Amino acid sequence: MRVEGALLHSKLASHGLEGLRDGEVFLQLLKRPGLALAALIEAGAGRGVEEIEVLRDDRECRDQVEFEVKYEGYLQRQEFQIRTFEKNESLAIPGDFDFSSIRSLSTEGKEKLTRVRPSSLGQASRISGVTPADIAVLMVSLLR
């Protein structure tokens, strides 16, 4: 949906924000720092668009939409990290795996992993004294 209009342009300027760029999309405009969805609706952005008109009277929904639009990139990155964690959490460690043969593991990491003998990378990551760097090295060794 494209945003147009002198009223909206002047409203942005009155808030000390840069004016509209030609053909700017509503959601791109909302991603600007310091610009709230309520202010856009008040200024007439999205007038006549049913989905935006509904937001005019529903603050909770408006806040949720604004949050999701403004933080979309962060949310996507977090979801990717969660999927990666879940995939690696279940990466199996063979019962006879020789932790001492991995030169890049810390001495404490080798000792703890050898003593505990975790069955998965997830279990290994929860052992006190095994660092995130140890887990990364172990993961690379397991995936070879």
Secondary structure by P-SEA (a helix, b strand, c coil): cccccaaaaaaaaaaccccccccccaaaaaacccccaaaaaaaccccccaaaaaacccaaaaaaaaaaaaaaaaaaaaaaaaaaaaaaccccccccccccccccccaaaaaaaaaaccccaaaaaacccccaaaaaaaaaaaac
